[in-house]
Amino acid sequence: MPDYRASERAFQTITQVAGRAGRGEQPGRVIVQTYSPEHAAIEALMEPDSATQYGNFLQQELSARAALGYPPCGKLILLKLSSHDEQAVERAAARLAHRLETQPDSKHYDVLGPVPAPIFRVARRYRRHILLKLKSAASPTEVSPALGSNLRRLRSPKGISLTIDVDPINLS
């Protein structure tokens, strides 16, 4: 899944699984099969000391997130649109993205999308996403009071569901 927390989740999962290897006097052994042995999560896990593992991974991950403006160094707002009508949700998402791009306060955020959701159809509903990436780690109303009030006033056309997720846990 396309998710800015994927590295964190991989590191967490492998650490948890590795912690279960070996019991008591019996040492454990962990084998990780990967296409990306140079990935920061994998390299950090190769350190013998767990404190060093966490420190190395945390330092690299926070640096990458700061460079890309992802939480906790930046704010994201995920707009999720869905409908039983694929063309209707596609048109509504395009109109909404255009409206957000042409707002006077749009200099405070980047509009990414609209794009099909990673799982584009759920329960017979077609889904589109628009991601707003704020150019500051402040809350949406601190960055731009107009953006905050615009998001509160957003109304989706009949038959289109709209969900607003500030700093989403995942992007699916």
OpenMM code with the backbone's topology and positions (N, CA, C; nanometers):
from openmm import Vec3, app, unit

residues = "MET PRO ASP TYR ARG ALA SER GLU ARG ALA PHE GLN THR ILE THR GLN VAL ALA GLY ARG ALA GLY ARG GLY GLU GLN PRO GLY ARG VAL ILE VAL GLN THR TYR SER PRO GLU HIS ALA ALA ILE GLU ALA LEU MET GLU PRO ASP SER ALA THR GLN TYR GLY ASN PHE LEU GLN GLN GLU LEU SER ALA ARG ALA ALA LEU GLY TYR PRO PRO CYS GLY LYS LEU ILE LEU LEU LYS LEU SER SER HIS ASP GLU GLN ALA VAL GLU ARG ALA ALA ALA ARG LEU ALA HIS ARG LEU GLU THR GLN PRO ASP SER LYS HIS TYR ASP VAL LEU GLY PRO VAL PRO ALA PRO ILE PHE ARG VAL ALA ARG ARG TYR ARG ARG HIS ILE LEU LEU LYS LEU LYS SER ALA ALA SER PRO THR GLU VAL SER PRO ALA LEU GLY SER ASN LEU ARG ARG LEU ARG SER PRO LYS GLY ILE SER LEU THR ILE ASP VAL ASP PRO ILE ASN LEU SER".split()
positions = [
    Vec3(0.0829, -0.1182, 0.0000),
    Vec3(0.0000, 0.0000, 0.0000),
    Vec3(0.0877, 0.1249, 0.0000),
    Vec3(0.0473, 0.2244, -0.0742),
    Vec3(0.1227, 0.3495, -0.0713),
    Vec3(0.0940, 0.4213, 0.0614),
    Vec3(0.1926, 0.4269, 0.1465),
    Vec3(0.1697, 0.4824, 0.2784),
    Vec3(0.3009, 0.5353, 0.3338),
    Vec3(0.2992, 0.6575, 0.3827),
    Vec3(0.4218, 0.7170, 0.4351),
    Vec3(0.4702, 0.6455, 0.5612),
    Vec3(0.3876, 0.5646, 0.6237),
    Vec3(0.4268, 0.4913, 0.7446),
    Vec3(0.4700, 0.3476, 0.7147),
    Vec3(0.4847, 0.3112, 0.5895),
    Vec3(0.5183, 0.1729, 0.5539),
    Vec3(0.6505, 0.1288, 0.6166),
    Vec3(0.7519, 0.2136, 0.6152),
    Vec3(0.8810, 0.1771, 0.6741),
    Vec3(0.8675, 0.1530, 0.8238),
    Vec3(0.7933, 0.2397, 0.8888),
    Vec3(0.7703, 0.2267, 1.0327),
    Vec3(0.6996, 0.0953, 1.0649),
    Vec3(0.5988, 0.0624, 0.9859),
    Vec3(0.5246, -0.0620, 1.0081),
    Vec3(0.6127, -0.1841, 0.9829),
    Vec3(0.6948, -0.1792, 0.8784),
    Vec3(0.7858, -0.2916, 0.8502),
    Vec3(0.8846, -0.3100, 0.9650),
    Vec3(0.9447, -0.2000, 1.0098),
    Vec3(1.0404, -0.2060, 1.1205),
    Vec3(0.9726, -0.2638, 1.2447),
    Vec3(0.8544, -0.2162, 1.2748),
    Vec3(0.7807, -0.2609, 1.3931),
    Vec3(0.7468, -0.4098, 1.3835),
    Vec3(0.6999, -0.4539, 1.2691),
    Vec3(0.6607, -0.5939, 1.2520),
    Vec3(0.7803, -0.6871, 1.2623),
    Vec3(0.8888, -0.6516, 1.1930),
    Vec3(1.0075, -0.7377, 1.1966),
    Vec3(1.0676, -0.7405, 1.3373),
    Vec3(1.0690, -0.6269, 1.4057),
    Vec3(1.1194, -0.6221, 1.5434),
    Vec3(1.0365, -0.7124, 1.6335),
    Vec3(0.9052, -0.7073, 1.6178),
    Vec3(0.8166, -0.7893, 1.7003),
    Vec3(0.8378, -0.9375, 1.6723),
    Vec3(0.8467, -0.9748, 1.5460),
    Vec3(0.8673, -1.1149, 1.5101),
    Vec3(1.0044, -1.1617, 1.5586),
    Vec3(1.1068, -1.0801, 1.5403),
    Vec3(1.2420, -1.1165, 1.5828),
    Vec3(1.2491, -1.1327, 1.7341),
    Vec3(1.1703, -1.0561, 1.8067),
    Vec3(1.1680, -1.0662, 1.9521),
    Vec3(1.1150, -1.1995, 2.0009),
    Vec3(1.0441, -1.2691, 1.9166),
    Vec3(0.9889, -1.4001, 1.9532),
    Vec3(1.0855, -1.5142, 1.9197),
    Vec3(1.1940, -1.4832, 1.8498),
    Vec3(1.2923, -1.5863, 1.8138),
    Vec3(1.3773, -1.6186, 1.9362),
    Vec3(1.3928, -1.7446, 1.9654),
    Vec3(1.4740, -1.7871, 2.0790),
    Vec3(1.3985, -1.7733, 2.2083),
    Vec3(1.4223, -1.8645, 2.2981),
    Vec3(1.3565, -1.8617, 2.4278),
    Vec3(1.4570, -1.9080, 2.5333),
    Vec3(1.4565, -1.8381, 2.6458),
    Vec3(1.5431, -1.8778, 2.7566),
    Vec3(1.6886, -1.8865, 2.7155),
    Vec3(1.7473, -2.0037, 2.7352),
    Vec3(1.8887, -2.0266, 2.7026),
    Vec3(1.9117, -2.0454, 2.5529),
    Vec3(1.8070, -2.0756, 2.4801),
    Vec3(1.8204, -2.1022, 2.3368),
    Vec3(1.8258, -1.9714, 2.2584),
    Vec3(1.9360, -1.9455, 2.1885),
    Vec3(1.9416, -1.8226, 2.1079),
    Vec3(1.8503, -1.8351, 1.9858),
    Vec3(1.8025, -1.7223, 1.9420),
    Vec3(1.7177, -1.7203, 1.8241),
    Vec3(1.7939, -1.6749, 1.7011),
    Vec3(1.7371, -1.7008, 1.5871),
    Vec3(1.7976, -1.6582, 1.4605),
    Vec3(1.6852, -1.6071, 1.3723),
    Vec3(1.7071, -1.4917, 1.3109),
    Vec3(1.6052, -1.4303, 1.2259),
    Vec3(1.6604, -1.4201, 1.0850),
    Vec3(1.5829, -1.4651, 0.9898),
    Vec3(1.6206, -1.4541, 0.8487),
    Vec3(1.5137, -1.3699, 0.7803),
    Vec3(1.5573, -1.2640, 0.7153),
    Vec3(1.4651, -1.1749, 0.6453),
    Vec3(1.4967, -1.1839, 0.4962),
    Vec3(1.3966, -1.2155, 0.4185),
    Vec3(1.4110, -1.2197, 0.2737),
    Vec3(1.3526, -1.0904, 0.2180),
    Vec3(1.4320, -1.0166, 0.1397),
    Vec3(1.3864, -0.8871, 0.0891),
    Vec3(1.4495, -0.8547, -0.0453),
    Vec3(1.3798, -0.7758, -0.1236),
    Vec3(1.4354, -0.7210, -0.2467),
    Vec3(1.5141, -0.5933, -0.2188),
    Vec3(1.4993, -0.5388, -0.0975),
    Vec3(1.5607, -0.4110, -0.0636),
    Vec3(1.6457, -0.4211, 0.0630),
    Vec3(1.7581, -0.4935, 0.0582),
    Vec3(1.8399, -0.5071, 0.1794),
    Vec3(1.9015, -0.3749, 0.2245),
    Vec3(1.9064, -0.2761, 0.1354),
    Vec3(1.9640, -0.1457, 0.1706),
    Vec3(1.8610, -0.0516, 0.2327),
    Vec3(1.7372, -0.0956, 0.2457),
    Vec3(1.6325, -0.0121, 0.3044),
    Vec3(1.6689, 0.0205, 0.4492),
    Vec3(1.6376, 0.1428, 0.4918),
    Vec3(1.6748, 0.1901, 0.6251),
    Vec3(1.6210, 0.0997, 0.7362),
    Vec3(1.5007, 0.0485, 0.7213),
    Vec3(1.4436, -0.0385, 0.8253),
    Vec3(1.5241, -0.1676, 0.8371),
    Vec3(1.5621, -0.2236, 0.7251),
    Vec3(1.6391, -0.3491, 0.7257),
    Vec3(1.7797, -0.3241, 0.7794),
    Vec3(1.8432, -0.2176, 0.7349),
    Vec3(1.9781, -0.1866, 0.7833),
    Vec3(1.9794, -0.1610, 0.9334),
    Vec3(1.8794, -0.0903, 0.9830),
    Vec3(1.8734, -0.0628, 1.1269),
    Vec3(1.8573, -0.1927, 1.2058),
    Vec3(1.7791, -0.2850, 1.1537),
    Vec3(1.7545, -0.4111, 1.2235),
    Vec3(1.8777, -0.5011, 1.2283),
    Vec3(1.9743, -0.4747, 1.1444),
    Vec3(2.0949, -0.5567, 1.1426),
    Vec3(2.1911, -0.5196, 1.2554),
    Vec3(2.1640, -0.4100, 1.3251),
    Vec3(2.2462, -0.3717, 1.4405),
    Vec3(2.2210, -0.4716, 1.5536),
    Vec3(2.3252, -0.5139, 1.6240),
    Vec3(2.3048, -0.6123, 1.7312),
    Vec3(2.2351, -0.5554, 1.8549),
    Vec3(2.2491, -0.4272, 1.8794),
    Vec3(2.1927, -0.3639, 1.9987),
    Vec3(2.0575, -0.3019, 1.9643),
    Vec3(1.9528, -0.3361, 2.0390),
    Vec3(1.8185, -0.2866, 2.0058),
    Vec3(1.8081, -0.1352, 2.0209),
    Vec3(1.8780, -0.0760, 2.1179),
    Vec3(1.8732, 0.0696, 2.1341),
    Vec3(1.9319, 0.1376, 2.0101),
    Vec3(2.0383, 0.0808, 1.9566),
    Vec3(2.0988, 0.1351, 1.8345),
    Vec3(2.0043, 0.1167, 1.7162),
    Vec3(1.9370, 0.0028, 1.7120),
    Vec3(1.8399, -0.0224, 1.6044),
    Vec3(1.7341, 0.0878, 1.6023),
    Vec3(1.6723, 0.1110, 1.7164),
    Vec3(1.5665, 0.2116, 1.7250),
    Vec3(1.6194, 0.3509, 1.6929),
    Vec3(1.7338, 0.3848, 1.7498),
    Vec3(1.7917, 0.5177, 1.7273),
    Vec3(1.8232, 0.5424, 1.5808),
    Vec3(1.8881, 0.4443, 1.5172),
    Vec3(1.9235, 0.4595, 1.3756),
    Vec3(1.7998, 0.4727, 1.2881),
    Vec3(1.7014, 0.3855, 1.3133),
    Vec3(1.5806, 0.3910, 1.2321),
    Vec3(1.5057, 0.5218, 1.2538),
    Vec3(1.4901, 0.5615, 1.3791),
    Vec3(1.4181, 0.6846, 1.4099),
    Vec3(1.4835, 0.8063, 1.3450),
    Vec3(1.6133, 0.8145, 1.3536),
    Vec3(1.6852, 0.9278, 1.2948),
    Vec3(1.6629, 0.9332, 1.1434),
    Vec3(1.6755, 0.8199, 1.0758),
    Vec3(1.6582, 0.8157, 0.9304),
    Vec3(1.5136, 0.8452, 0.8920),
    Vec3(1.4185, 0.7869, 0.9640),
    Vec3(1.2770, 0.8035, 0.9306),
    Vec3(1.2309, 0.9477, 0.9518),
    Vec3(1.2706, 1.0092, 1.0614),
    Vec3(1.2323, 1.1484, 1.0854),
    Vec3(1.2952, 1.2420, 0.9833),
    Vec3(1.4168, 1.2127, 0.9430),
    Vec3(1.4831, 1.2934, 0.8405),
    Vec3(1.4075, 1.2844, 0.7078),
    Vec3(1.3682, 1.1637, 0.6701),
    Vec3(1.2937, 1.1443, 0.5448),
    Vec3(1.1576, 1.2129, 0.5509),
    Vec3(1.0895, 1.2017, 0.6632),
    Vec3(0.9577, 1.2647, 0.6760),
    Vec3(0.9685, 1.4171, 0.6740),
    Vec3(1.0723, 1.4698, 0.7371),
    Vec3(1.0913, 1.6152, 0.7356),
    Vec3(1.1158, 1.6626, 0.5929),
    Vec3(1.1977, 1.5905, 0.5181),
    Vec3(1.2280, 1.6296, 0.3795),
    Vec3(1.1028, 1.6276, 0.2919),
    Vec3(1.0105, 1.5356, 0.3208),
    Vec3(0.8900, 1.5214, 0.2388),
    Vec3(0.7680, 1.5928, 0.2967),
    Vec3(0.7822, 1.6487, 0.4181),
    Vec3(0.6706, 1.7195, 0.4801),
    Vec3(0.5616, 1.6286, 0.5330),
    Vec3(0.5964, 1.5059, 0.5716),
    Vec3(0.4991, 1.4122, 0.6277),
    Vec3(0.4987, 1.4218, 0.7797),
    Vec3(0.3865, 1.3823, 0.8430),
    Vec3(0.3802, 1.3863, 0.9893),
    Vec3(0.4946, 1.3062, 1.0514),
    Vec3(0.5470, 1.3519, 1.1617),
    Vec3(0.5030, 1.4620, 1.2465),
    Vec3(0.5600, 1.5971, 1.2043),
    Vec3(0.6323, 1.6025, 1.0942),
    Vec3(0.6973, 1.7263, 1.0503),
    Vec3(0.6066, 1.8102, 0.9609),
    Vec3(0.4953, 1.7574, 0.9224),
    Vec3(0.4007, 1.8278, 0.8370),
    Vec3(0.2611, 1.7739, 0.8635),
    Vec3(0.1634, 1.8313, 0.7980),
    Vec3(0.0248, 1.7888, 0.8154),
    Vec3(-0.0303, 1.7398, 0.6826),
    Vec3(-0.1145, 1.6368, 0.6904),
    Vec3(-0.1835, 1.5844, 0.5736),
    Vec3(-0.3334, 1.5874, 0.5994),
    Vec3(-0.4093, 1.6109, 0.4942),
    Vec3(-0.5544, 1.6007, 0.5011),
    Vec3(-0.5965, 1.5137, 0.3837),
    Vec3(-0.6578, 1.4001, 0.4142),
    Vec3(-0.7025, 1.3076, 0.3102),
    Vec3(-0.8525, 1.3252, 0.2902),
    Vec3(-0.8905, 1.3589, 0.1688),
    Vec3(-1.0319, 1.3713, 0.1318),
    Vec3(-1.0688, 1.2449, 0.0564),
    Vec3(-1.1642, 1.1707, 0.1099),
    Vec3(-1.2069, 1.0436, 0.0500),
    Vec3(-1.3469, 1.0607, -0.0053),
    Vec3(-1.3615, 1.0400, -0.1346),
    Vec3(-1.4918, 1.0485, -0.1987),
    Vec3(-1.5307, 0.9095, -0.2464),
    Vec3(-1.6601, 0.8763, -0.2370),
    Vec3(-1.7053, 0.7465, -0.2871),
    Vec3(-1.8483, 0.7587, -0.3385),
    Vec3(-1.8805, 0.6685, -0.4317),
    Vec3(-2.0142, 0.6661, -0.4907),
    Vec3(-2.0356, 0.5326, -0.5612),
    Vec3(-2.1616, 0.4990, -0.5814),
    Vec3(-2.1942, 0.3799, -0.6610),
    Vec3(-2.1682, 0.4062, -0.8091),
    Vec3(-2.1612, 0.5328, -0.8478),
    Vec3(-2.1410, 0.5726, -0.9874),
    Vec3(-1.9955, 0.6153, -1.0075),
    Vec3(-1.9203, 0.5357, -1.0821),
    Vec3(-1.7775, 0.5617, -1.1009),
    Vec3(-1.7506, 0.6970, -1.1670),
    Vec3(-1.8246, 0.7310, -1.2716),
    Vec3(-1.8028, 0.8584, -1.3405),
    Vec3(-1.8409, 0.9771, -1.2519),
    Vec3(-1.9468, 0.9619, -1.1732),
    Vec3(-1.9904, 1.0718, -1.0859),
    Vec3(-1.8843, 1.1032, -0.9806),
    Vec3(-1.8253, 1.0010, -0.9201),
    Vec3(-1.7236, 1.0264, -0.8175),
    Vec3(-1.5965, 1.0812, -0.8814),
    Vec3(-1.5668, 1.0377, -1.0022),
    Vec3(-1.4497, 1.0901, -1.0730),
    Vec3(-1.4671, 1.2391, -1.1040),
    Vec3(-1.5843, 1.2770, -1.1528),
    Vec3(-1.6121, 1.4184, -1.1829),
    Vec3(-1.6126, 1.5034, -1.0560),
    Vec3(-1.6768, 1.4520, -0.9494),
    Vec3(-1.6839, 1.5273, -0.8240),
    Vec3(-1.5443, 1.5489, -0.7662),
    Vec3(-1.4595, 1.4480, -0.7720),
    Vec3(-1.3231, 1.4609, -0.7197),
    Vec3(-1.2428, 1.5612, -0.8018),
    Vec3(-1.2598, 1.5591, -0.9333),
    Vec3(-1.1881, 1.6541, -1.0199),
    Vec3(-1.2329, 1.7974, -0.9903),
    Vec3(-1.3642, 1.8179, -0.9736),
    Vec3(-1.4152, 1.9518, -0.9412),
    Vec3(-1.3632, 2.0002, -0.8057),
    Vec3(-1.3640, 1.9115, -0.7077),
    Vec3(-1.3177, 1.9478, -0.5747),
    Vec3(-1.1682, 1.9816, -0.5759),
    Vec3(-1.0890, 1.9014, -0.6436),
    Vec3(-0.9446, 1.9288, -0.6514),
    Vec3(-0.9195, 2.0626, -0.7200),
    Vec3(-0.9928, 2.0894, -0.8274),
    Vec3(-0.9767, 2.2170, -0.8987),
    Vec3(-1.0150, 2.3337, -0.8078),
    Vec3(-1.1246, 2.3179, -0.7360),
    Vec3(-1.1682, 2.4234, -0.6436),
    Vec3(-1.0620, 2.4507, -0.5363),
    Vec3(-1.0025, 2.3453, -0.4826),
    Vec3(-0.8988, 2.3616, -0.3803),
    Vec3(-0.7732, 2.4260, -0.4381),
    Vec3(-0.7376, 2.3898, -0.5615),
    Vec3(-0.6172, 2.4459, -0.6259),
    Vec3(-0.6327, 2.5937, -0.6580),
    Vec3(-0.7554, 2.6390, -0.6783),
    Vec3(-0.7774, 2.7775, -0.7195),
    Vec3(-0.8186, 2.8691, -0.6041),
    Vec3(-0.8174, 2.8186, -0.4824),
    Vec3(-0.8480, 2.9022, -0.3659),
    Vec3(-0.7346, 3.0022, -0.3442),
    Vec3(-0.7660, 3.1220, -0.2959),
    Vec3(-0.6608, 3.2204, -0.2681),
    Vec3(-0.5564, 3.1700, -0.1686),
    Vec3(-0.5958, 3.0815, -0.0760),
    Vec3(-0.5022, 3.0320, 0.0245),
    Vec3(-0.4295, 2.9041, -0.0181),
    Vec3(-0.4407, 2.8658, -0.1453),
    Vec3(-0.3801, 2.7407, -0.1918),
    Vec3(-0.2272, 2.7424, -0.1857),
    Vec3(-0.1685, 2.8586, -0.1623),
    Vec3(-0.0220, 2.8652, -0.1480),
    Vec3(0.0243, 2.7958, -0.0196),
    Vec3(-0.0702, 2.7680, 0.0707),
    Vec3(-0.0376, 2.7040, 0.1979),
    Vec3(-0.0380, 2.5513, 0.1900),
    Vec3(-0.0803, 2.4950, 0.0770),
    Vec3(-0.0875, 2.3492, 0.0663),
    Vec3(-0.0707, 2.3067, -0.0799),
    Vec3(-0.0309, 2.1802, -0.0962),
    Vec3(-0.0254, 2.1170, -0.2275),
    Vec3(-0.1443, 2.0227, -0.2383),
    Vec3(-0.2045, 2.0186, -0.3564),
    Vec3(-0.3149, 1.9273, -0.3821),
    Vec3(-0.2592, 1.8108, -0.4630),
    Vec3(-0.2657, 1.6916, -0.4053),
    Vec3(-0.2185, 1.5714, -0.4740),
    Vec3(-0.3407, 1.4878, -0.5114),
    Vec3(-0.3616, 1.4704, -0.6392),
    Vec3(-0.4775, 1.3959, -0.6865),
    Vec3(-0.5747, 1.4891, -0.7560),
    Vec3(-0.6897, 1.4370, -0.7851),
    Vec3(-0.7498, 1.3142, -0.7361),
    Vec3(-0.6929, 1.1897, -0.8056),
    Vec3(-0.6929, 1.0816, -0.7303),
    Vec3(-0.6478, 0.9517, -0.7805),
    Vec3(-0.7433, 0.8451, -0.7292),
    Vec3(-0.7497, 0.7319, -0.7996),
    Vec3(-0.8278, 0.6215, -0.7440),
    Vec3(-0.7667, 0.5791, -0.6097),
    Vec3(-0.8504, 0.5438, -0.5142),
    Vec3(-0.8004, 0.4942, -0.3856),
    Vec3(-0.7225, 0.3650, -0.4114),
    Vec3(-0.6262, 0.3314, -0.3250),
    Vec3(-0.5503, 0.2071, -0.3454),
    Vec3(-0.6412, 0.0850, -0.3631),
    Vec3(-0.7482, 0.0792, -0.2874),
    Vec3(-0.8524, -0.0209, -0.3117),
    Vec3(-0.9694, 0.0594, -0.3675),
    Vec3(-0.9789, 0.0629, -0.5000),
    Vec3(-1.0661, 0.1611, -0.5652),
    Vec3(-1.2149, 0.1291, -0.5580),
    Vec3(-1.2499, 0.0066, -0.5187),
    Vec3(-1.3928, -0.0265, -0.5082),
    Vec3(-1.4144, -0.1117, -0.3837),
    Vec3(-1.5017, -0.0630, -0.2970),
    Vec3(-1.5350, -0.1332, -0.1731),
    Vec3(-1.6868, -0.1287, -0.1567),
    Vec3(-1.7460, -0.2431, -0.1313),
    Vec3(-1.8915, -0.2529, -0.1103),
    Vec3(-1.9686, -0.1858, -0.2247),
    Vec3(-1.9249, -0.2127, -0.3463),
    Vec3(-1.9884, -0.1596, -0.4686),
    Vec3(-1.9806, -0.0085, -0.4797),
    Vec3(-1.8902, 0.0525, -0.4058),
    Vec3(-1.8703, 0.1983, -0.4131),
    Vec3(-1.7320, 0.2250, -0.4691),
    Vec3(-1.7256, 0.3142, -0.5682),
    Vec3(-1.5987, 0.3549, -0.6279),
    Vec3(-1.5406, 0.4675, -0.5437),
    Vec3(-1.4094, 0.4638, -0.5263),
    Vec3(-1.3470, 0.5582, -0.4339),
    Vec3(-1.2355, 0.6375, -0.5025),
    Vec3(-1.2283, 0.7659, -0.4697),
    Vec3(-1.1226, 0.8571, -0.5160),
    Vec3(-1.0651, 0.9283, -0.3950),
    Vec3(-0.9369, 0.9599, -0.4025),
    Vec3(-0.8700, 1.0325, -0.2949),
    Vec3(-0.8088, 1.1618, -0.3457),
    Vec3(-0.8109, 1.2613, -0.2598),
    Vec3(-0.7366, 1.3864, -0.2802),
    Vec3(-0.6582, 1.4067, -0.1514),
    Vec3(-0.5280, 1.4288, -0.1644),
    Vec3(-0.4442, 1.4494, -0.0464),
    Vec3(-0.3962, 1.5934, -0.0457),
    Vec3(-0.4239, 1.6625, 0.0638),
    Vec3(-0.3718, 1.7980, 0.0828),
    Vec3(-0.2498, 1.7867, 0.1724),
    Vec3(-0.1405, 1.8401, 0.1248),
    Vec3(-0.0156, 1.8363, 0.2007),
    Vec3(0.0148, 1.9797, 0.2411),
    Vec3(-0.0066, 2.0085, 0.3694),
    Vec3(0.0138, 2.1443, 0.4184),
    Vec3(0.1624, 2.1760, 0.4237),
    Vec3(0.1959, 2.2993, 0.3955),
    Vec3(0.3360, 2.3406, 0.3904),
    Vec3(0.3886, 2.3845, 0.5260),
    Vec3(0.3162, 2.3487, 0.6318),
    Vec3(0.3569, 2.3791, 0.7680),
    Vec3(0.3038, 2.2677, 0.8565),
    Vec3(0.3684, 2.2455, 0.9704),
    Vec3(0.3224, 2.1417, 1.0635),
    Vec3(0.2098, 2.1922, 1.1528),
    Vec3(0.1680, 2.3172, 1.1348),
    Vec3(0.0595, 2.3739, 1.2144),
    Vec3(-0.0736, 2.3112, 1.1731),
    Vec3(-0.1751, 2.3322, 1.2548),
    Vec3(-0.3072, 2.2788, 1.2219),
    Vec3(-0.3617, 2.3515, 1.0987),
    Vec3(-0.4579, 2.2891, 1.0277),
    Vec3(-0.5134, 2.3531, 0.9080),
    Vec3(-0.5645, 2.4941, 0.9323),
    Vec3(-0.6284, 2.5188, 1.0469),
    Vec3(-0.6814, 2.6526, 1.0721),
    Vec3(-0.5709, 2.7518, 1.1059),
    Vec3(-0.4581, 2.7041, 1.1598),
    Vec3(-0.3450, 2.7936, 1.1856),
    Vec3(-0.2728, 2.8279, 1.0561),
    Vec3(-0.2599, 2.7287, 0.9666),
    Vec3(-0.1931, 2.7522, 0.8388),
    Vec3(-0.2761, 2.8472, 0.7544),
    Vec3(-0.4035, 2.8197, 0.7488),
    Vec3(-0.4927, 2.8999, 0.6667),
    Vec3(-0.6342, 2.8919, 0.7228),
    Vec3(-0.6798, 2.9976, 0.7891),
    Vec3(-0.8172, 2.9959, 0.8408),
    Vec3(-0.9187, 2.9686, 0.7301),
    Vec3(-0.8900, 3.0172, 0.6097),
    Vec3(-0.9834, 2.9956, 0.4985),
    Vec3(-0.9920, 2.8471, 0.4634),
    Vec3(-0.8804, 2.7756, 0.4672),
    Vec3(-0.8832, 2.6321, 0.4368),
    Vec3(-0.9690, 2.5595, 0.5394),
    Vec3(-0.9500, 2.5911, 0.6665),
    Vec3(-1.0298, 2.5275, 0.7714),
    Vec3(-1.1781, 2.5488, 0.7498),
    Vec3(-1.2173, 2.6720, 0.7203),
    Vec3(-1.3600, 2.6979, 0.7013),
    Vec3(-1.4088, 2.6362, 0.5702),
    Vec3(-1.3242, 2.6342, 0.4660),
    Vec3(-1.3637, 2.5693, 0.3402),
    Vec3(-1.3873, 2.4201, 0.3618),
    Vec3(-1.2998, 2.3548, 0.4386),
    Vec3(-1.3172, 2.2118, 0.4640),
    Vec3(-1.4450, 2.1860, 0.5432),
    Vec3(-1.4760, 2.2725, 0.6391),
    Vec3(-1.5987, 2.2550, 0.7172),
    Vec3(-1.7232, 2.2742, 0.6301),
    Vec3(-1.7125, 2.3576, 0.5272),
    Vec3(-1.8292, 2.3866, 0.4427),
    Vec3(-1.8408, 2.2939, 0.3227),
    Vec3(-1.7443, 2.2062, 0.3030),
    Vec3(-1.7496, 2.1190, 0.1858),
    Vec3(-1.8783, 2.0370, 0.1878),
    Vec3(-1.9447, 2.0381, 0.0776),
    Vec3(-2.0638, 1.9558, 0.0618),
    Vec3(-2.0425, 1.8723, -0.0631),
    Vec3(-2.0714, 1.7467, -0.0512),
    Vec3(-2.0558, 1.6624, -0.1682),
    Vec3(-2.1888, 1.6562, -0.2423),
    Vec3(-2.1820, 1.6396, -0.3734),
    Vec3(-2.3060, 1.6292, -0.4517),
    Vec3(-2.3875, 1.5077, -0.4064),
    Vec3(-2.5142, 1.5095, -0.4394),
    Vec3(-2.6024, 1.3992, -0.4027),
    Vec3(-2.5453, 1.2671, -0.4554),
    Vec3(-2.5427, 1.1670, -0.3705),
    Vec3(-2.4925, 1.0358, -0.4105),
    Vec3(-2.3423, 1.0186, -0.3926),
    Vec3(-2.2736, 1.1243, -0.3514),
    Vec3(-2.1288, 1.1188, -0.3304),
    Vec3(-2.1031, 1.1331, -0.1802),
    Vec3(-2.0296, 1.0391, -0.1259),
    Vec3(-1.9920, 1.0469, 0.0153),
    Vec3(-1.8537, 1.1113, 0.0248),
    Vec3(-1.8357, 1.2014, 0.1214),
    Vec3(-1.7081, 1.2681, 0.1421),
    Vec3(-1.6664, 1.2532, 0.2877),
    Vec3(-1.5442, 1.2035, 0.3075),
    Vec3(-1.4874, 1.1910, 0.4415),
    Vec3(-1.3587, 1.2718, 0.4455),
    Vec3(-1.3395, 1.3497, 0.5517),
    Vec3(-1.2191, 1.4309, 0.5684),
    Vec3(-1.1392, 1.3712, 0.6840),
    Vec3(-1.0147, 1.3323, 0.6560),
    Vec3(-0.9296, 1.2672, 0.7563),
    Vec3(-0.8010, 1.3491, 0.7722),
    Vec3(-0.7868, 1.4180, 0.8857),
    Vec3(-0.6682, 1.4985, 0.9126),
    Vec3(-0.5611, 1.4089, 0.9726),
    Vec3(-0.4409, 1.4138, 0.9166),
    Vec3(-0.3298, 1.3262, 0.9555),
    Vec3(-0.3751, 1.1808, 0.9618),
    Vec3(-0.4139, 1.1256, 0.8464),
    Vec3(-0.4643, 0.9889, 0.8441),
    Vec3(-0.3603, 0.8874, 0.8917),
    Vec3(-0.4079, 0.7844, 0.9581),
    Vec3(-0.3209, 0.6766, 1.0044),
    Vec3(-0.2681, 0.5990, 0.8854),
    Vec3(-0.3521, 0.5799, 0.7847),
    Vec3(-0.3060, 0.5173, 0.6602),
    Vec3(-0.3750, 0.5849, 0.5436),
    Vec3(-0.3243, 0.5608, 0.4251),
    Vec3(-0.3751, 0.6298, 0.3062),
    Vec3(-0.4635, 0.5395, 0.2205),
    Vec3(-0.5159, 0.4340, 0.2789),
    Vec3(-0.6013, 0.3462, 0.2000),
    Vec3(-0.7463, 0.3810, 0.2232),
] * unit.nanometer
topology = app.Topology()
chain = topology.addChain("A")
for resn in residues:
    res = topology.addResidue(resn, chain)
    for name in ("N", "CA", "C"):
        topology.addAtom(name, app.Element.getBySymbol(name[0]), res)
